[in-house]
Amino acid sequence: MLKAALGAVVVLLLAALSKTRNYYIAGLVPLFPTFALIAHYIVGKGRSVEDLKTTIVFGMWSIIPYFIYLAVLYVMLDRLRLELSLAVAVLAWLIAATVLVSLWLRLHG
Protein backbone atom coordinates (compact mmCIF):
# COMPACT_ATOMS: atom_id res chain seq x y z
CA MET A 1 0.00 0.00 0.00
CA LEU A 2 2.85 2.37 0.86
CA LYS A 3 4.56 1.73 -2.52
CA ALA A 4 1.35 2.51 -4.37
CA ALA A 5 0.90 5.70 -2.35
CA LEU A 6 4.49 6.79 -3.07
CA GLY A 7 3.95 6.08 -6.77
CA ALA A 8 0.80 8.16 -6.74
CA VAL A 9 2.61 11.03 -5.00
CA VAL A 10 5.35 10.95 -7.65
CA VAL A 11 2.77 11.01 -10.46
CA LEU A 12 0.97 13.94 -8.83
CA LEU A 13 4.29 15.75 -8.36
CA LEU A 14 5.17 15.19 -12.02
CA ALA A 15 1.75 16.44 -13.13
CA ALA A 16 2.01 19.52 -10.91
CA LEU A 17 5.56 20.32 -12.04
CA SER A 18 4.61 19.96 -15.70
CA LYS A 19 2.14 22.82 -15.28
CA THR A 20 4.63 25.25 -13.72
CA ARG A 21 6.96 27.76 -15.34
CA ASN A 22 9.78 25.32 -14.55
CA TYR A 23 8.05 22.34 -16.23
CA TYR A 24 11.43 20.86 -17.26
CA ILE A 25 12.14 19.92 -13.63
CA ALA A 26 9.61 17.12 -14.16
CA GLY A 27 12.44 15.39 -16.04
CA LEU A 28 14.55 15.32 -12.88
CA VAL A 29 12.00 13.81 -10.48
CA PRO A 30 12.05 10.26 -11.96
CA LEU A 31 15.82 10.23 -11.57
CA PHE A 32 15.68 10.44 -7.78
CA PRO A 33 17.66 7.33 -6.80
CA THR A 34 14.83 5.56 -4.94
CA PHE A 35 15.53 2.13 -6.39
CA ALA A 36 19.28 2.70 -6.36
CA LEU A 37 19.12 3.39 -2.63
CA ILE A 38 17.19 0.17 -2.08
CA ALA A 39 19.54 -1.85 -4.31
CA HIS A 40 22.68 -0.40 -2.73
CA TYR A 41 21.36 -1.06 0.76
CA ILE A 42 20.45 -4.66 -0.05
CA VAL A 43 23.74 -5.39 -1.83
CA GLY A 44 25.69 -3.53 0.87
CA LYS A 45 24.06 -5.54 3.66
CA GLY A 46 24.22 -8.91 1.93
CA ARG A 47 27.51 -8.84 0.05
CA SER A 48 31.04 -7.47 0.32
CA VAL A 49 32.08 -3.85 -0.10
CA GLU A 50 33.77 -4.86 -3.36
CA ASP A 51 30.49 -6.27 -4.65
CA LEU A 52 28.74 -3.04 -3.70
CA LYS A 53 31.42 -1.03 -5.51
CA THR A 54 30.94 -3.22 -8.59
CA THR A 55 27.20 -2.55 -8.41
CA ILE A 56 27.90 1.20 -8.21
CA VAL A 57 30.26 1.15 -11.19
CA PHE A 58 27.71 -0.78 -13.25
CA GLY A 59 25.13 1.82 -12.21
CA MET A 60 27.41 4.54 -13.57
CA TRP A 61 27.61 2.77 -16.91
CA SER A 62 23.84 2.29 -16.92
CA ILE A 63 23.43 6.01 -17.48
CA ILE A 64 24.38 5.38 -21.13
CA PRO A 65 21.15 3.54 -22.08
CA TYR A 66 19.12 6.31 -20.42
CA PHE A 67 21.07 8.96 -22.34
CA ILE A 68 20.41 7.03 -25.57
CA TYR A 69 16.69 6.90 -24.71
CA LEU A 70 16.65 10.68 -24.24
CA ALA A 71 18.66 11.37 -27.40
CA VAL A 72 16.46 9.12 -29.55
CA LEU A 73 13.29 10.61 -28.10
CA TYR A 74 14.58 14.14 -28.75
CA VAL A 75 15.29 13.33 -32.41
CA MET A 76 12.14 11.26 -33.01
CA LEU A 77 9.78 13.96 -31.73
CA ASP A 78 10.46 15.94 -34.93
CA ARG A 79 9.70 12.90 -37.09
CA LEU A 80 6.95 10.87 -35.40
CA ARG A 81 3.95 11.40 -33.15
CA LEU A 82 4.61 11.30 -29.40
CA GLU A 83 3.49 7.72 -28.73
CA LEU A 84 5.58 6.26 -31.53
CA SER A 85 8.55 8.42 -30.54
CA LEU A 86 8.32 7.05 -27.00
CA ALA A 87 8.09 3.48 -28.30
CA VAL A 88 11.17 3.93 -30.51
CA ALA A 89 13.08 5.52 -27.61
CA VAL A 90 12.18 2.61 -25.30
CA LEU A 91 13.33 0.16 -27.97
CA ALA A 92 16.61 2.07 -28.22
CA TRP A 93 16.97 1.86 -24.43
CA LEU A 94 16.33 -1.90 -24.51
CA ILE A 95 18.95 -2.40 -27.21
CA ALA A 96 21.50 -0.21 -25.41
CA ALA A 97 20.82 -1.96 -22.08
CA THR A 98 21.23 -5.38 -23.73
CA VAL A 99 24.53 -4.31 -25.27
CA LEU A 100 25.69 -2.91 -21.92
CA VAL A 101 24.87 -6.11 -20.04
CA SER A 102 26.47 -8.26 -22.76
CA LEU A 103 29.67 -6.21 -22.72
CA TRP A 104 29.73 -6.19 -18.91
CA LEU A 105 29.39 -9.97 -18.77
CA ARG A 106 32.12 -10.39 -21.38
CA LEU A 107 34.51 -8.12 -19.47
CA HIS A 108 33.56 -9.03 -15.92
CA GLY A 109 31.80 -12.39 -16.23
C-alpha positions in Angstrom: 0.0 0.0 0.0 2.8 2.4 0.9 4.6 1.7 -2.5 1.4 2.5 -4.4 0.9 5.7 -2.4 4.5 6.8 -3.1 4.0 6.1 -6.8 0.8 8.2 -6.7 2.6 11.0 -5.0 5.3 10.9 -7.7 2.8 11.0 -10.5 1.0 13.9 -8.8 4.3 15.7 -8.4 5.2 15.2 -12.0 1.7 16.4 -13.1 2.0 19.5 -10.9 5.6 20.3 -12.0 4.6 20.0 -15.7 2.1 22.8 -15.3 4.6 25.2 -13.7 7.0 27.8 -15.3 9.8 25.3 -14.5 8.1 22.3 -16.2 11.4 20.9 -17.3 12.1 19.9 -13.6 9.6 17.1 -14.2 12.4 15.4 -16.0 14.5 15.3 -12.9 12.0 13.8 -10.5 12.0 10.3 -12.0 15.8 10.2 -11.6 15.7 10.4 -7.8 17.7 7.3 -6.8 14.8 5.6 -4.9 15.5 2.1 -6.4 19.3 2.7 -6.4 19.1 3.4 -2.6 17.2 0.2 -2.1 19.5 -1.9 -4.3 22.7 -0.4 -2.7 21.4 -1.1 0.8 20.4 -4.7 -0.1 23.7 -5.4 -1.8 25.7 -3.5 0.9 24.1 -5.5 3.7 24.2 -8.9 1.9 27.5 -8.8 0.1 31.0 -7.5 0.3 32.1 -3.9 -0.1 33.8 -4.9 -3.4 30.5 -6.3 -4.7 28.7 -3.0 -3.7 31.4 -1.0 -5.5 30.9 -3.2 -8.6 27.2 -2.5 -8.4 27.9 1.2 -8.2 30.3 1.1 -11.2 27.7 -0.8 -13.3 25.1 1.8 -12.2 27.4 4.5 -13.6 27.6 2.8 -16.9 23.8 2.3 -16.9 23.4 6.0 -17.5 24.4 5.4 -21.1 21.1 3.5 -22.1 19.1 6.3 -20.4 21.1 9.0 -22.3 20.4 7.0 -25.6 16.7 6.9 -24.7 16.6 10.7 -24.2 18.7 11.4 -27.4 16.5 9.1 -29.6 13.3 10.6 -28.1 14.6 14.1 -28.8 15.3 13.3 -32.4 12.1 11.3 -33.0 9.8 14.0 -31.7 10.5 15.9 -34.9 9.7 12.9 -37.1 6.9 10.9 -35.4 4.0 11.4 -33.1 4.6 11.3 -29.4 3.5 7.7 -28.7 5.6 6.3 -31.5 8.6 8.4 -30.5 8.3 7.0 -27.0 8.1 3.5 -28.3 11.2 3.9 -30.5 13.1 5.5 -27.6 12.2 2.6 -25.3 13.3 0.2 -28.0 16.6 2.1 -28.2 17.0 1.9 -24.4 16.3 -1.9 -24.5 19.0 -2.4 -27.2 21.5 -0.2 -25.4 20.8 -2.0 -22.1 21.2 -5.4 -23.7 24.5 -4.3 -25.3 25.7 -2.9 -21.9 24.9 -6.1 -20.0 26.5 -8.3 -22.8 29.7 -6.2 -22.7 29.7 -6.2 -18.9 29.4 -10.0 -18.8 32.1 -10.4 -21.4 34.5 -8.1 -19.5 33.6 -9.0 -15.9 31.8 -12.4 -16.2 
